[in-house]
Amino acid sequence: MCGRFDQSQTARYYASVFGWPDAVFDSEASPAWNVAPGSYRPLMHVQDGEHRIDDVFWSYRARWAEGKVPIVVNARIDKLTNRYWKPLLKSGRAIVPAEGWYEWTGEKGAKQPWHIHRKDRAPLFLLALANFGGFTENRAEAGFVLVTDDAQDGMLDIHDRRPVVLEAADAQLWLDPARSPEEALDLARRAALPPAAFEWYKVSTAVNRAGNQDPQMAVPLLD
């Protein structure tokens, strides 16, 4: 899974490196080194032909599922064609730009956070699904989730799941509304960056507290 991520650049920076100089912004979110569920973060998506970056709530539960399923922050890639997720796979595809994400090892009470990022330190384009409509009772009705897949190789030492990350060009194809849900899912599976593209290091346990924000949180922990 992915329960925190590092989005420590501005939305305009991410739009620039993504190749969206014409993006329409509705984002007031500040850069954050320790993004936790329940916060509003910039998402990239295409709406009515416009390249948009909007702040969306990280957590999701469909309106009709109140009392039936829990609020979640991730969606498994192998479940995206079921009744729950397919409507968002069709019309709610999005990208979360980030510098990295966090996972933990160790026992409860002594959890060690790790910062996972590209070896070349380029921005990550994380696959997401979102409901960009409004909500009536719960903010999670109009929220987003990150798409995850099984971890492989050395990543299994940190966690058994990981976000699906694409190169910018493939991420733009994922966002294309003309692409069918089946084509988008096939792209996600074929083009996902492999574990060899990433590296990770230990960081301060200050990350363990959701409200903490500091640039030092993403810096390698000295042994």
C-alpha positions as CSV (number, residue, x, y, z in Angstrom):
1,M,0.0,0.0,0.0
2,C,1.0,3.7,0.1
3,G,0.0,5.6,3.2
4,R,2.2,8.7,2.8
5,F,4.0,10.5,0.0
6,D,6.4,13.3,-0.5
7,Q,5.0,16.1,-2.8
8,S,7.5,18.7,-1.9
9,Q,7.5,20.7,-5.2
10,T,4.8,23.1,-6.3
11,A,1.9,22.2,-8.6
12,R,3.2,24.6,-11.2
13,Y,6.6,22.8,-11.2
14,Y,5.0,19.4,-11.7
15,A,2.9,20.9,-14.6
16,S,6.1,22.2,-16.2
17,V,8.0,18.9,-16.1
18,F,4.9,17.0,-17.2
19,G,4.7,19.2,-20.3
20,W,1.5,21.0,-19.4
21,P,2.3,24.7,-19.8
22,D,-1.4,25.4,-20.5
23,A,-2.7,23.7,-17.4
24,V,-5.7,25.3,-15.6
25,F,-5.0,25.5,-11.9
26,D,-7.5,25.2,-9.0
27,S,-4.9,24.4,-6.4
28,E,-4.0,26.2,-3.2
29,A,-2.0,23.3,-1.7
30,S,1.5,24.1,-0.5
31,P,4.4,21.7,-1.0
32,A,4.4,19.0,1.6
33,W,7.1,16.4,2.6
34,N,4.7,14.1,4.5
35,V,1.3,13.9,2.8
36,A,-1.2,11.9,4.7
37,P,-4.7,10.6,3.9
38,G,-7.4,13.1,4.7
39,S,-5.6,16.1,3.1
40,Y,-6.3,17.9,-0.1
41,R,-3.5,17.5,-2.7
42,P,-3.0,18.6,-6.3
43,L,-4.1,16.0,-8.9
44,M,-3.5,16.2,-12.7
45,H,-6.5,15.2,-14.9
46,V,-8.2,16.1,-18.2
47,Q,-11.7,17.6,-18.0
48,D,-13.7,18.9,-21.0
49,G,-10.5,18.9,-23.0
50,E,-8.6,21.0,-20.5
51,H,-5.4,20.0,-18.7
52,R,-6.3,20.6,-15.1
53,I,-4.6,20.5,-11.7
54,D,-7.1,20.5,-8.8
55,D,-6.9,19.9,-5.1
56,V,-8.7,16.6,-4.3
57,F,-9.3,14.9,-0.9
58,W,-7.0,11.8,-0.4
59,S,-9.5,9.0,0.6
60,Y,-12.5,7.6,-1.2
61,R,-15.8,5.8,-0.7
62,A,-18.5,5.8,-3.2
63,R,-21.7,7.6,-2.0
64,W,-23.8,4.5,-2.5
65,A,-21.3,2.4,-0.4
66,E,-21.9,4.3,2.9
67,G,-22.1,1.7,5.6
68,K,-21.2,-1.1,3.2
69,V,-17.4,-0.7,2.5
70,P,-14.7,1.2,4.4
71,I,-13.1,4.4,3.2
72,V,-9.8,3.6,1.5
73,V,-6.7,5.4,0.2
74,N,-5.4,2.8,-2.3
75,A,-7.0,0.6,-5.0
76,R,-5.4,-2.6,-6.2
77,I,-4.8,-2.7,-9.9
78,D,-6.2,-6.2,-10.2
79,K,-9.5,-5.0,-8.8
80,L,-10.1,-2.0,-11.1
81,T,-12.5,-3.7,-13.5
82,N,-15.0,-4.6,-10.7
83,R,-18.3,-2.8,-10.1
84,Y,-16.8,-0.5,-7.5
85,W,-13.8,0.9,-9.4
86,K,-14.7,0.6,-13.1
87,P,-16.7,3.9,-13.2
88,L,-13.6,5.8,-12.0
89,L,-11.4,3.8,-14.3
90,K,-13.6,5.1,-17.2
91,S,-14.0,8.8,-16.2
92,G,-11.8,9.5,-13.1
93,R,-8.2,8.7,-14.2
94,A,-5.7,11.1,-12.6
95,I,-2.0,11.5,-11.8
96,V,-0.5,12.4,-8.4
97,P,2.9,14.0,-9.0
98,A,5.4,13.4,-6.2
99,E,9.0,13.1,-5.2
100,G,8.6,9.8,-3.5
101,W,6.5,7.8,-1.1
102,Y,7.0,6.2,2.4
103,E,6.8,2.7,3.7
104,W,7.6,1.2,7.1
105,T,9.5,-1.8,8.5
106,G,9.8,-3.1,12.0
107,E,7.4,-3.9,14.8
108,K,4.5,-1.7,16.1
109,G,5.9,0.9,18.4
110,A,9.3,0.9,16.7
111,K,8.4,1.5,13.0
112,Q,11.2,2.7,10.8
113,P,10.1,4.8,7.8
114,W,11.8,4.6,4.4
115,H,11.7,7.1,1.6
116,I,11.3,5.4,-1.8
117,H,12.1,7.4,-5.0
118,R,13.5,7.1,-8.5
119,K,17.2,6.5,-8.7
120,D,17.5,9.4,-11.1
121,R,15.5,11.6,-8.6
122,A,13.0,12.6,-11.4
123,P,9.4,13.3,-10.3
124,L,7.1,10.3,-9.9
125,F,3.8,10.2,-11.7
126,L,1.6,8.0,-9.6
127,L,-1.6,6.5,-11.1
128,A,-4.8,7.6,-9.3
129,L,-8.5,7.3,-9.6
130,A,-10.8,10.1,-8.4
131,N,-14.3,11.3,-8.3
132,F,-14.2,14.9,-9.3
133,G,-17.8,15.6,-8.5
134,G,-19.2,17.0,-5.3
135,F,-20.1,15.2,-2.1
136,T,-23.2,15.2,0.1
137,E,-22.4,13.6,3.5
138,N,-18.7,12.7,3.5
139,R,-15.7,14.4,1.8
140,A,-14.5,10.9,0.8
141,E,-17.3,10.8,-1.8
142,A,-15.3,13.3,-3.9
143,G,-11.8,11.9,-3.2
144,F,-9.0,10.0,-4.8
145,V,-7.0,6.8,-4.3
146,L,-3.6,5.7,-5.5
147,V,-3.4,2.6,-7.7
148,T,-1.1,-0.1,-6.3
149,D,0.4,-3.4,-7.5
150,D,2.4,-6.2,-6.0
151,A,5.9,-5.3,-5.0
152,Q,8.8,-7.3,-6.6
153,D,12.4,-8.1,-6.0
154,G,14.1,-6.0,-3.3
155,M,11.1,-3.9,-2.8
156,L,9.5,-6.8,-0.9
157,D,11.9,-6.1,1.9
158,I,10.1,-2.9,2.5
159,H,6.5,-3.7,1.7
160,D,4.5,-6.2,-0.4
161,R,2.7,-3.5,-2.4
162,R,3.8,-0.3,-4.2
163,P,2.1,2.5,-6.2
164,V,2.0,2.2,-9.9
165,V,4.4,4.8,-11.4
166,L,4.6,5.8,-15.1
167,E,7.0,7.9,-17.2
168,A,5.4,11.3,-18.1
169,A,4.6,10.3,-21.7
170,D,2.8,7.2,-20.6
171,A,1.1,9.1,-17.8
172,Q,-0.4,11.4,-20.4
173,L,-1.7,8.4,-22.3
174,W,-3.3,7.2,-19.0
175,L,-5.1,10.5,-18.7
176,D,-6.4,10.5,-22.3
177,P,-10.3,10.4,-22.1
178,A,-10.4,8.7,-25.5
179,R,-8.6,5.7,-24.1
180,S,-11.0,3.0,-23.0
181,P,-10.8,1.6,-19.4
182,E,-9.4,-1.7,-20.9
183,E,-6.7,0.2,-22.8
184,A,-5.8,2.3,-19.8
185,L,-5.5,-0.7,-17.6
186,D,-3.3,-2.5,-20.2
187,L,-1.1,0.5,-20.4
188,A,-0.7,0.7,-16.6
189,R,0.4,-2.9,-16.5
190,R,2.8,-2.8,-19.4
191,A,4.4,0.6,-18.7
192,A,4.7,0.6,-14.9
193,L,8.3,1.4,-13.9
194,P,10.0,-1.7,-12.6
195,P,11.6,-2.0,-9.1
196,A,15.0,-1.5,-10.6
197,A,14.0,2.2,-11.3
198,F,13.8,2.9,-7.6
199,E,16.0,3.2,-4.5
200,W,15.2,3.8,-0.8
201,Y,16.7,4.9,2.4
202,K,15.8,5.3,6.1
203,V,14.5,8.6,7.2
204,S,13.6,10.3,10.5
205,T,10.8,8.8,12.6
206,A,9.3,12.3,12.5
207,V,7.5,11.0,9.4
208,N,5.5,8.7,11.7
209,R,3.4,11.6,12.9
210,A,1.0,12.6,10.2
211,G,1.0,16.3,11.1
212,N,4.7,16.8,10.9
213,Q,6.2,18.7,7.9
214,D,9.9,19.5,7.5
215,P,12.3,19.2,4.6
216,Q,14.6,17.1,6.8
217,M,12.0,14.4,6.8
218,A,13.0,13.4,3.2
219,V,16.8,13.4,4.0
220,P,18.6,10.1,4.5
221,L,19.0,9.1,8.1
222,L,22.7,8.9,9.1
223,D,23.7,5.5,10.5
